[in-house]
């Protein structure tokens, strides 16, 4: 059995004033007096641990017990939703994914509603199906599947995927990444792919398909005219992040291996983009949520066996290979493109980073990933600056493709 690599689970110590504590105790008493789904009752500390909640933020351990059926869902809850912090569930990421509800209407910009098949790498010999998530160790993973595990890229019908996993003993695996860090890398990639140099110039001189793709999608970033203002060529772009002495050598790929010299010009463009970006209309596939690669077009989660941490991809693939009697030597997982960030992240404001976390809330909740420190709480204590998750009963009319009677999603969508 494959073993999941989980991200850390956060535990926050919160100081609460006496007046607020009394209000919480009143809520606890009212909650204890309300009917439950069965005769079992929570202890007061299990319902609303004072040191772990503010404004009805529930402890992740309790939410986990309710999800697993070890504790009943409260029969009377004002909104039939329980709020909790991302990364606090006592579940693996693959287990959390199974409870995920994705509103495919709201997130239609991320999910292709017409997709009847999904591209995977499949090894029939070792009964492994790998599902790619862009910017999450995808290059290294393809190398591992093709060169060590006899994998081949194939578009599988969704019923076929479920049949292989549920009835034929296949393991379906994928790799995911801390969402905020991934977004920075994804933006860098998307910015490069959307630049005017992809419509003309040396990069696309012998790449007609890439050039066509640029013009077919150019309309998508028209709403962000400042992105490429004053940057008409790849040479002008490189001058903003690559030292002159490196450019003088003509070895432009070396620019990807050294820290950026961005003085804030590129970082400012990034901040403007985040300010205007709703999170619902990505102009490049790399900006799609990770969850969009892990669900069918209906929003139903893939039958993922194990989700691994992309930052430890070599370790993950060595575990997968070892479980199948295959050895991947140390140092073999070098096919990923490790490119230094072109915009200067030190110039990006914390408020911008927190907005990105709100945009990525579905990834944090459905993958049970702990928020980075900058996003864990607002500097000014405003509720609308925080990211929370929700656990609620499945609505059979609007959540028909959810797998479980209880689902998890964002407390508030972007």
C-alpha positions as CSV (number, residue, x, y, z in Angstrom):
1,X,0.0,0.0,0.0
2,X,1.3,3.4,-0.9
3,X,1.9,5.8,1.9
4,X,0.8,9.4,1.6
5,X,3.1,12.3,2.4
6,X,1.1,14.8,4.3
7,X,1.7,18.5,4.8
8,X,1.8,19.7,8.4
9,X,-1.3,20.4,10.4
10,X,-1.6,23.7,12.2
11,X,-2.5,24.2,15.8
12,X,-3.0,27.8,16.9
13,X,-3.1,29.2,20.4
14,X,-5.6,32.0,20.5
15,X,-6.1,34.4,23.4
16,X,-9.8,35.2,24.0
17,X,-11.1,37.9,26.3
18,X,-13.5,37.1,29.2
19,X,-16.5,38.6,27.5
20,X,-16.0,36.6,24.4
21,X,-15.4,33.4,26.4
22,X,-18.8,33.9,28.1
23,X,-20.4,34.2,24.7
24,X,-18.8,31.0,23.6
25,X,-20.0,29.2,26.7
26,X,-23.5,30.4,25.9
27,X,-23.2,29.0,22.4
28,X,-21.9,25.7,23.8
29,X,-24.8,25.3,26.1
30,X,-27.2,26.1,23.3
31,X,-25.4,23.6,21.1
32,X,-25.6,20.9,23.8
33,X,-29.3,21.5,24.2
34,X,-30.0,21.1,20.5
35,X,-31.1,17.7,19.1
36,X,-28.4,15.6,17.5
37,X,-28.6,13.0,14.7
38,X,-28.4,10.3,17.4
39,X,-28.4,10.1,21.1
40,X,-24.6,10.4,21.4
41,X,-23.5,13.8,22.8
42,X,-20.2,15.7,22.5
43,X,-18.4,16.9,25.5
44,X,-18.2,20.7,25.8
45,X,-14.5,20.7,24.9
46,X,-15.1,18.6,21.8
47,X,-17.8,21.0,20.5
48,X,-16.1,24.3,20.8
49,X,-12.6,24.2,22.4
50,X,-12.2,27.7,23.7
51,X,-8.4,27.8,22.9
52,X,-9.0,26.6,19.3
53,X,-11.9,28.7,18.1
54,X,-13.0,32.2,17.4
55,X,-16.5,33.0,16.0
56,X,-17.5,29.3,15.7
57,X,-14.2,28.1,14.1
58,X,-14.3,24.3,14.9
59,X,-11.3,22.1,15.8
60,X,-10.2,20.0,12.9
61,X,-10.1,16.9,15.0
62,X,-13.8,17.2,15.7
63,X,-14.6,17.9,12.1
64,X,-12.7,14.7,11.2
65,X,-14.7,12.7,13.7
66,X,-17.9,13.9,12.2
67,X,-16.8,13.2,8.6
68,X,-15.8,9.6,9.6
69,X,-19.1,9.1,11.4
70,X,-17.5,8.8,14.8
71,X,-19.4,11.9,16.0
72,X,-22.9,13.0,14.8
73,X,-23.5,16.1,12.8
74,X,-25.6,18.7,14.9
75,X,-29.2,18.5,13.9
76,X,-29.7,22.2,14.5
77,X,-27.0,24.3,13.1
78,X,-27.9,27.8,11.9
79,X,-26.4,27.4,8.5
80,X,-25.8,23.6,8.5
81,X,-22.1,24.4,7.9
82,X,-19.2,24.0,10.3
83,X,-16.2,26.3,9.8
84,X,-12.6,25.1,10.3
85,X,-9.1,26.0,9.4
86,X,-7.3,24.6,6.3
87,X,-4.9,21.8,7.1
88,X,-6.4,20.9,10.4
89,X,-8.2,17.7,9.4
90,X,-6.8,14.4,10.7
91,X,-6.9,13.0,7.2
92,X,-4.4,12.3,4.4
93,X,-4.7,14.6,1.4
94,X,-6.2,11.8,-0.7
95,X,-8.8,11.1,2.0
96,X,-9.7,14.8,2.2
97,X,-10.0,14.9,-1.6
98,X,-12.7,12.3,-1.5
99,X,-15.0,14.6,0.6
100,X,-14.3,17.6,-1.7
101,X,-17.2,19.4,-3.4
102,X,-16.4,21.5,-6.4
103,X,-19.0,23.9,-7.8
104,X,-18.3,23.4,-11.4
105,X,-20.5,26.3,-12.4
106,X,-18.6,28.8,-10.2
107,X,-15.2,27.3,-11.2
108,X,-16.0,26.7,-14.9
109,X,-13.0,28.7,-15.9
110,X,-10.8,26.0,-14.3
111,X,-12.7,22.9,-15.4
112,X,-13.5,21.9,-18.9
113,X,-17.1,20.8,-18.8
114,X,-16.8,19.0,-22.1
115,X,-13.9,16.8,-21.1
116,X,-15.0,13.2,-21.4
117,X,-11.5,11.8,-21.1
118,X,-8.5,12.7,-19.1
119,X,-4.8,12.5,-20.0
120,X,-2.9,10.2,-17.6
121,X,0.3,8.2,-17.7
122,X,-0.6,4.5,-17.1
123,X,1.5,1.4,-16.5
124,X,-0.6,-1.7,-17.0
125,X,2.3,-3.8,-15.9
126,X,2.6,-2.2,-12.5
127,X,-1.1,-1.1,-12.3
128,X,-0.3,2.5,-11.7
129,X,-2.2,5.5,-13.1
130,X,-0.4,8.9,-12.7
131,X,-2.5,12.1,-13.1
132,X,-0.5,15.2,-13.9
133,X,-0.9,18.5,-12.1
134,X,0.9,21.4,-13.9
135,X,3.7,23.0,-11.9
136,X,3.7,20.1,-9.4
137,X,6.7,18.0,-10.4
138,X,5.0,17.0,-13.6
139,X,8.2,16.8,-15.7
140,X,10.0,14.5,-13.1
141,X,6.9,12.4,-12.8
142,X,6.6,11.7,-16.5
143,X,10.3,10.7,-16.5
144,X,9.7,8.3,-13.6
145,X,6.7,6.7,-15.2
146,X,8.1,6.3,-18.7
147,X,11.7,5.4,-17.9
148,X,11.3,3.2,-14.8
149,X,7.7,2.1,-14.5
150,X,6.7,1.3,-18.2
151,X,4.2,4.1,-18.3
152,X,2.6,5.5,-21.4
153,X,0.5,8.6,-21.9
154,X,-3.1,7.8,-22.7
155,X,-6.4,9.5,-22.7
156,X,-8.8,7.4,-20.6
157,X,-12.5,7.6,-20.3
158,X,-13.6,8.4,-16.8
159,X,-15.6,5.2,-16.4
160,X,-12.4,3.3,-17.4
161,X,-10.4,5.1,-14.7
162,X,-12.9,4.2,-12.0
163,X,-13.1,0.6,-13.2
164,X,-9.4,0.1,-13.1
165,X,-9.0,1.6,-9.6
166,X,-12.1,0.1,-8.0
167,X,-12.2,-3.3,-9.6
168,X,-8.8,-4.1,-11.2
169,X,-6.4,-3.2,-8.4
170,X,-4.8,-0.1,-10.0
171,X,-3.3,2.6,-7.8
172,X,-3.9,6.2,-8.9
173,X,-1.4,8.7,-7.7
174,X,-0.6,12.4,-8.2
175,X,1.6,15.1,-6.7
176,X,0.5,18.4,-5.3
177,X,2.3,21.5,-4.1
178,X,1.8,24.2,-1.5
179,X,-0.7,26.4,-3.3
180,X,0.8,29.8,-2.7
181,X,4.3,28.8,-3.7
182,X,2.9,27.0,-6.8
183,X,1.0,30.2,-7.8
184,X,4.2,32.2,-7.8
185,X,5.8,29.7,-10.2
186,X,2.6,29.3,-12.2
187,X,2.4,33.1,-12.8
188,X,6.0,33.2,-13.9
189,X,5.3,30.5,-16.4
190,X,2.1,32.0,-17.6
191,X,3.7,35.5,-18.0
192,X,6.4,34.0,-20.1
193,X,4.0,32.0,-22.3
194,X,1.7,35.1,-22.8
195,X,4.5,37.5,-23.7
196,X,4.5,39.2,-27.2
197,X,7.7,37.3,-28.0
198,X,5.6,34.2,-28.3
199,X,3.8,35.8,-31.3
200,X,7.0,36.6,-33.2
201,X,10.7,36.5,-32.9
202,X,13.4,33.8,-32.4
203,X,11.6,31.7,-29.8
204,X,8.7,30.8,-32.2
205,X,10.4,31.1,-35.5
206,X,10.4,27.3,-36.0
207,X,7.4,26.6,-33.7
208,X,4.2,27.4,-35.7
209,X,1.9,25.5,-33.2
210,X,3.2,27.6,-30.3
211,X,2.8,30.7,-32.3
212,X,-0.8,29.8,-33.2
213,X,-1.6,29.0,-29.6
214,X,-0.4,32.5,-28.6
215,X,-2.7,34.2,-31.1
216,X,-5.6,31.9,-30.3
217,X,-5.4,32.8,-26.6
218,X,-4.2,36.4,-26.7
219,X,-7.7,37.8,-25.9
220,X,-7.5,36.2,-22.4
221,X,-4.9,38.6,-21.1
222,X,-6.2,41.7,-22.8
223,X,-7.9,42.7,-19.6
224,X,-4.4,43.1,-18.0
225,X,-2.8,45.5,-20.5
226,X,-0.1,46.6,-18.0
227,X,1.5,43.1,-17.9
228,X,3.6,43.7,-21.0
229,X,3.6,47.5,-21.2
230,X,7.1,48.5,-22.4
231,X,8.2,44.9,-22.8
232,X,7.9,44.1,-26.5
233,X,10.7,41.6,-26.9
234,X,12.3,38.7,-25.0
235,X,15.5,40.7,-24.8
236,X,13.7,43.5,-23.0
237,X,12.1,41.0,-20.7
238,X,15.4,39.3,-19.8
239,X,17.0,42.7,-19.0
240,X,14.6,43.1,-16.1
241,X,15.6,39.9,-14.3
242,X,19.0,38.7,-15.6
243,X,22.4,40.3,-14.9
244,X,24.0,42.1,-17.9
245,X,27.2,40.0,-17.6
246,X,25.2,36.8,-18.0
247,X,23.3,38.2,-21.0
248,X,26.6,39.2,-22.6
249,X,27.6,35.6,-22.8
250,X,24.6,34.7,-24.9
251,X,23.9,31.7,-22.6
252,X,20.3,32.8,-21.8
253,X,19.3,29.6,-20.1
254,X,21.8,30.5,-17.4
255,X,19.5,33.3,-16.4
256,X,17.2,30.6,-15.0
257,X,19.8,29.4,-12.5
258,X,20.6,32.7,-10.7
259,X,18.6,35.0,-8.5
260,X,16.5,37.7,-10.3
261,X,17.8,41.3,-10.3
262,X,14.2,42.6,-10.6
263,X,14.1,46.0,-8.9
264,X,10.3,45.8,-8.4
265,X,9.2,46.4,-12.0
266,X,8.1,42.8,-12.5
267,X,6.8,42.4,-9.0
268,X,4.7,45.5,-9.4
269,X,3.1,44.0,-12.5
270,X,2.4,40.9,-10.5
271,X,0.7,42.9,-7.7
272,X,-1.5,44.7,-10.2
273,X,-2.5,41.4,-11.7
274,X,-3.5,39.9,-8.3
275,X,-5.4,43.1,-7.6
276,X,-7.5,42.7,-10.7
277,X,-7.7,38.9,-10.9
278,X,-10.9,37.2,-9.6
279,X,-9.4,33.8,-9.5
280,X,-12.1,32.5,-11.8
281,X,-10.9,33.2,-15.3
282,X,-7.2,32.0,-15.6
283,X,-5.6,33.1,-18.8
284,X,-3.2,30.1,-18.8
285,X,-3.6,26.5,-17.7
286,X,-0.8,26.9,-15.2
287,X,-3.0,29.3,-13.2
288,X,-5.7,26.6,-12.9
289,X,-6.4,25.3,-9.4
290,X,-4.7,22.0,-8.6
291,X,-8.1,20.6,-7.8
292,X,-9.2,21.1,-11.4
293,X,-6.7,18.4,-12.4
294,X,-8.0,16.0,-9.7
295,X,-11.7,15.9,-10.5
296,X,-13.8,14.8,-13.4
297,X,-15.7,17.4,-15.4
298,X,-18.7,16.9,-13.1
299,X,-16.6,17.9,-10.1
300,X,-16.5,14.3,-8.8
301,X,-13.0,13.6,-7.4
302,X,-10.8,11.2,-9.1
303,X,-10.3,7.9,-7.2
304,X,-6.8,8.9,-6.1
305,X,-5.1,6.4,-3.9
306,X,-2.3,8.6,-2.7
307,X,-1.3,12.2,-3.1
308,X,2.4,13.0,-2.7
309,X,4.2,16.2,-1.8
310,X,5.7,17.6,-5.1
311,X,8.6,19.3,-3.2
312,X,9.8,15.7,-2.3
313,X,9.0,14.2,-5.7
314,X,12.1,12.0,-5.8
315,X,11.3,10.5,-2.4
316,X,7.7,9.9,-3.5
317,X,8.6,8.2,-6.7
318,X,11.2,6.0,-5.0
319,X,8.4,4.9,-2.6
320,X,6.1,4.1,-5.5
321,X,8.8,2.2,-7.4
322,X,10.0,0.3,-4.3
323,X,6.4,-0.9,-3.6
324,X,6.5,-2.4,-7.1
325,X,10.0,-4.0,-6.8
326,X,11.6,-1.2,-8.9
327,X,14.6,0.9,-7.9
328,X,15.0,4.5,-8.9
329,X,18.6,5.5,-8.1
330,X,19.3,8.7,-6.1
331,X,19.7,11.7,-8.3
332,X,17.7,10.3,-11.2
333,X,14.8,12.7,-10.7
334,X,16.5,15.7,-12.4
335,X,14.1,16.3,-15.3
336,X,12.1,19.0,-13.7
337,X,12.8,22.6,-14.8
338,X,14.1,24.3,-11.7
339,X,13.9,27.9,-12.7
340,X,14.5,30.8,-10.3
341,X,11.6,33.2,-9.9
342,X,11.8,36.1,-12.4
343,X,9.9,38.6,-10.3
344,X,11.3,39.7,-6.9
345,X,9.0,38.1,-4.3
346,X,10.5,40.3,-1.6
347,X,8.9,43.3,-3.3
348,X,5.4,41.7,-3.0
349,X,3.2,43.0,-0.2
350,X,1.7,40.6,2.4
351,X,-1.8,41.8,1.5
352,X,-1.2,40.6,-2.0
353,X,-0.1,37.2,-0.8
354,X,-3.2,36.9,1.4
355,X,-5.4,37.7,-1.5
356,X,-3.7,34.9,-3.5
357,X,-4.5,32.5,-0.6
358,X,-8.1,33.5,-0.8
359,X,-8.1,32.8,-4.5
360,X,-6.6,29.4,-3.8
361,X,-8.9,28.5,-0.9
362,X,-10.4,25.5,-2.7
363,X,-7.0,23.9,-3.0
364,X,-6.1,24.6,0.6
365,X,-9.5,23.1,1.8
366,X,-9.9,20.1,-0.5
367,X,-6.2,19.1,-0.2
368,X,-6.1,19.7,3.5
369,X,-3.0,21.9,3.3
370,X,-2.0,24.2,6.1
371,X,-1.9,27.9,5.3
372,X,1.5,29.6,5.1
373,X,2.2,31.9,8.0
374,X,1.4,35.1,6.0
375,X,-2.1,33.8,5.3
376,X,-3.1,32.3,8.6
377,X,-4.7,35.4,10.0
378,X,-5.3,39.0,9.1
379,X,-3.0,41.6,10.4
380,X,-6.0,43.8,11.3
381,X,-8.3,40.9,12.3
382,X,-10.8,41.4,9.5
383,X,-12.9,38.3,8.8
384,X,-12.9,38.9,5.0
385,X,-9.1,38.6,5.0
386,X,-9.1,35.1,6.4
387,X,-9.3,31.7,4.7
388,X,-11.6,29.1,6.2
389,X,-13.1,25.8,5.1
390,X,-16.6,24.5,5.5
391,X,-18.0,21.0,6.2
392,X,-21.7,20.5,5.6
393,X,-24.3,17.9,4.6
394,X,-24.4,17.1,0.9
395,X,-27.3,18.7,-1.0
396,X,-28.5,15.9,-3.2
397,X,-29.9,18.4,-5.8
398,X,-26.8,20.6,-6.1
399,X,-24.1,18.2,-5.0
400,X,-25.2,15.1,-6.8
401,X,-21.7,14.1,-7.9
402,X,-20.2,14.3,-4.4
403,X,-19.1,11.0,-3.1
404,X,-19.9,11.3,0.6
405,X,-23.0,12.4,2.6
406,X,-20.8,15.1,4.2
407,X,-18.7,17.4,2.0
408,X,-15.9,19.9,2.4
409,X,-15.4,23.1,0.4
410,X,-14.4,26.7,1.0
411,X,-16.2,28.8,3.6
412,X,-16.5,31.5,1.0
413,X,-15.5,31.3,-2.7
414,X,-13.5,34.0,-4.5
